[in-house]
Amino acid sequence: MQIAELEAALDRMSYAELKAIAPMVSMKITEREKAERDAVKAELKALAKSKGFEFEELFGNGSKPAKEKKTVPPKYRNPADATQTWTGRGRKPGWVVEELTTGGNLDDFLIRD
């Protein structure tokens, strides 16, 4: 079906009909994208093999390398219990919240080395 014919067919449809086919069109687009991606990948694998290479050797295995996690040194220490520390990132630990509600200041807990 030509684009012009398809557009004419869509113009003849009611709003309800268009709403009914919209999810089907979206689903078909997703299916077609996967099928065409798989076909291109198969072609590339065949081409690589014909040239003496493995696909994975050229393009990797398709997964992204894991990001290396960086540890952040603690910035605050609980004066009442030196084993309790906090980096200053994320949710405040209970001891920090408790100290702040009783009038404490974060600067009071800074680790100064």
C-alpha positions in Angstrom: 0.0 0.0 0.0 1.4 3.4 -1.0 1.7 6.2 1.6 -0.9 8.3 -0.2 -3.4 5.4 -0.2 -2.8 4.8 3.5 -3.3 8.4 4.3 -6.6 8.4 2.3 -7.7 5.3 4.2 -6.9 7.0 7.5 -8.8 10.1 6.5 -11.9 8.0 6.0 -11.7 6.6 9.5 -13.7 7.9 12.4 -12.0 9.2 15.6 -13.0 6.0 17.4 -11.5 3.8 14.7 -8.3 5.8 14.7 -8.1 5.5 18.5 -8.7 1.7 18.2 -5.9 1.1 15.7 -3.3 3.4 17.4 -2.1 0.8 19.9 -1.9 -1.8 17.1 0.3 0.5 15.0 2.6 1.2 18.0 2.9 -2.6 18.7 3.6 -3.3 15.0 6.3 -0.6 15.0 8.0 -2.2 18.0 7.8 -5.7 16.4 9.1 -4.5 13.1 12.0 -2.6 14.7 13.1 -5.7 16.6 12.8 -7.9 13.4 14.7 -5.5 11.3 17.4 -5.0 14.0 17.8 -8.8 14.2 18.0 -9.0 10.4 20.7 -6.3 10.2 22.6 -8.0 13.1 22.5 -11.3 11.2 23.8 -9.7 8.1 26.6 -8.0 10.0 27.5 -11.3 11.6 27.6 -13.1 8.3 29.8 -10.3 6.8 32.2 -10.3 9.7 32.5 -14.1 9.4 33.1 -13.9 5.7 36.0 -11.5 6.4 37.4 -13.8 9.1 36.2 -11.9 12.2 33.8 -12.7 14.9 30.9 -10.2 15.4 31.6 -9.9 19.1 35.3 -9.2 18.4 34.3 -6.2 16.3 31.2 -4.9 18.3 31.5 -6.4 21.7 28.8 -8.6 23.2 26.1 -6.0 23.1 26.1 -5.1 26.8 27.6 -1.9 28.2 30.5 -2.3 30.6 29.5 -1.9 34.2 30.3 1.5 35.7 32.9 1.4 38.3 31.5 2.5 41.7 33.5 5.2 43.4 33.5 5.1 47.2 33.1 8.5 48.9 34.9 9.1 52.1 32.7 10.0 55.1 32.3 13.7 55.8 30.4 13.5 59.1 31.0 11.4 62.3 28.6 10.9 65.2 30.5 12.3 68.3 28.6 9.9 70.5 29.6 6.8 68.5 32.7 7.2 66.3 31.7 4.1 64.2 28.7 6.0 62.8 29.7 8.1 59.8 27.9 9.7 56.9 29.2 10.9 53.5 26.8 13.8 53.3 25.0 12.1 50.3 21.6 10.6 50.3 19.2 10.3 53.1 20.4 11.6 56.5 21.0 8.9 59.0 18.9 8.8 62.2 21.6 10.2 64.4 22.0 13.2 62.2 18.3 13.9 62.1 18.1 13.5 65.8 20.9 15.9 66.5 19.6 18.5 64.0 16.1 18.4 65.6 17.7 19.1 69.0 19.4 22.2 67.7 22.7 20.7 66.4 24.5 21.9 63.3 26.0 19.7 60.6 29.3 21.6 61.0 29.5 20.1 64.5 29.9 16.6 63.0 32.4 17.4 60.3 35.4 15.1 60.2 38.4 17.3 60.3 41.7 15.5 59.6 
